[in-house]
Amino acid sequence: MAKELTTSAQKVQDALTARGLTCLVVELPDSTRTAEEAAVAVGCKVGQIVKSLVFRGKLTGQPILVLASGPNRVNEIRIGELVSEPIEKANADFVRKKTGFVIGGVPPIGHMEALPTYIDEDLLQYQDVWAAAGTPKAVFKIYSSDLKRATGGTVVSIK
């Protein structure tokens, strides 16, 4: 019998199921907090790891979600242009309040509120990618095309 998921991981599983996706959340014994740790844990390339990064609009306080490929750094000026205001990295309290999840476990879906989402175009070069699932040890594999559909995100160059 499969082990029950933690509350946060179950929220992500429920969000996946509600979107008609058959992805399965798995909780691993080792941390997947960083892209490198996650790639080792699931046996994929670092580029296949979806980093869910939350930023905050400096003027409006609006949360912005960027789904970045593991090795890529977000060009904050570029994302700021897309959202029409400068952005900054959000602190842990803000991330938890807006998403319902802790940094290192923020999934691309299932947040407390709808977030404008930008997807790194580099993720689409892979058939499937791995994303955080609510905790620093929980992940799920998803087709990159389904990631776009599930999040409603806009595909952009984030570099």
N, C-alpha and C positions, 0 to 999 in steps of 0.2 A: 504494500500500500504506500502511495506517495505521501511524503511529509507535507503537512499543511504549510502554506505560505504565511509569512508574517503579514500583519495588517497592511502595511504600506505596499508590499509586493502584491497582495491580493487586490488592492485598489487598482493597480496597473493591469493585472490579469482581467479584472472586470471591465476596465475601459477598453481593452483589446477585444474582448468578447462582444461588447456592446457595439463595436464598429464592424462586427462580422469577420474579424481576423482570427485565424486558428493558431496564432503564435502562442507559445507556452513560456511563461515566466519560470526561470530556474534560479534557485538560490544556491550559490557556490560556497565552498568552505573558505576560499581565499578572497581577499578584497579585489574589487573591480573599480575602485575609486578613481584610478588614473587610466588613461587610454592604454598605456603600456601594460599595466596589471590586467586589465580586462582582456586584451589581446592574448596574453599568455594563458589566462584562465580558460578561455573558450577555444584557443587554437586557431586564431585568424590573424590577418594582417592588421596592423595598427590603424591603417586607413579605413578599415571596415567598422571601427568603433565610432559610435555616434556620441559626441560630447554634447550634452544638453547644458548650454550656458545661458544664464539669466543676466540680462542687463537692465538698466533703469534709465529712462529718459531724464536728462538733467533738468529739463524745464517742467515737464508734466508729471514726472514720477511714474510714468507708464512702464510696466514690465515688458520686456522684449525677450523672446526665446530664440536663441541661435543654435541650430543643430549642426555642429561642425565635425568634419572628419578628423579622426584621432590626432594626426600629426600637425594639423593646420592651426594657425593662430588667427583670431578674428581681427580684421581691420575695423576698429571701432569707428573711424571716420566714415568708412564706406557704409556701415550699418546706420550710422547717424544720418547720412544723406537719405537712405531709404525710408527712415521714419521721420524725417524732417526736423530732427533736433539732435543735439549732441547726446551721447550716451556714456554711461560709466558702468563698470562691473557692479552688480548688486551684492550687498553684504548678506551674510547667512540668515539673519532675521527676516530680511525682505524676501529672500528666496523661499524660505519656509512659509511665510505668510501668504505669498502670492501663488505658490505651487502646491503647498501641503507636503513637500518633501525636503529632505536635507541635501545640502551640497554633496556631490559624490554619488547621489542616488536619484537625481532628478530625471524622470522619464520624459520622453517627447510628448506624451499624452496623459490625460487623467488629472489635470491640475485643478486647483480650487476655482480658478477663473480662466476664461479663454484668453490666451496670450497671442499677440501677433508673432508669427513664427517664420523664421528664415532658415532655409535648408541649404547647406553647403553643396554646391554643384558637384564637388568631388565625390560625395557619397554615392551619386548615381552611376559612377563607373563600375560599381560592384553590384552583383545580382542581389546579394543579401548583406545586411549589416546587423550589428549588435548594439543594443541600446540599454541604458540603465533602466531598472524596473522598480524604483521606489526605495531601495536601500543600497549602500555601497557594496553589497555582495549579491545583488539580484540583477539579472539581465534577461533579455529576450532577443531572439533572432527574428528579423523581419525583412521581407523583400524591400529593396530601396524604393521601388515604385509604390508599394503599399505605405511606406513611411510618408510620402508626399500626400497620398490620399487620406490617411488617418489623421494627419496633423492639420491639413488644409494650408500647409506652409507654402511659401514662395521660394522657388529655387533661385539662388543668386551666387555670385562669386563673393566669398567672404574674405578672401585674402587681400 
